[in-house]
Amino acid sequence: MTTHPLVDSQQKQKLVKRVQESVLNRWTNDVSRMDRRMLGLLFLAHSSDVLENAFAPLNDDDYDVAMKRTRTLLEIEPDQEATKAYIKGGDEVLWAVVAAFTK
């Protein structure tokens, strides 16, 4: 389902490529080390039901890896991450937004 189509197809392809690379090539198992903008983009794309569309052009193995990592990300408890971020002086606001969009 397309909820907010991008008119500029070049920019759309760049954005899709960035999302794919973040989950496949730049993945860290520690969410606190992930790029905050990309983390927010992944959560918002999932909430908008367009994340799977970004992974559709991938081959089967890469698609499975991308979906597995995305599920891992979505299973994170935002409240716990917000507490960790607050203690470390991080960005607990990001996790409050994630909590609002994922519940």
Residue, then its C-alpha position, 0 to 999 in steps of 0.5 A: m500500500t502506497t501511503h505517501p508516494l515520492v514524486d522524484s524516483q531518483q530520490k526514492q531509489k536512493l532512500v530505498k538503497r539506504v534502508q537496504e544497506s542499513v539493514l544488510n551492510r551496516w547492521t549492528n546488533d547494538v541498537s544504541r550504536m545505530d544511526r538515529r535517523m536511520l533507526g527512526l526511518l526504519f520504525l516509521a517505514h514499518s508503521s507506514d507499511v512500506l518497509e517490506n516494499a523496500f526489501a522486495p527487490l532483494n534476492d531471497d537470502d538478503y530479504d530473509v536477513a533484512m526481515k529477520r533483523t527488522r523483526t529483531l528491531l521491532e521486538i525491542e522494548p522502547d521503554q527500556e531503551a528510553t531508560k538506557a538512553y536517559i541514563k547514558g545521556g542519549d536520545e530518549v525522545l526517539w524511543a518515546v516516538v517509537a513507543a507511540f508508533t508501535k503500540 
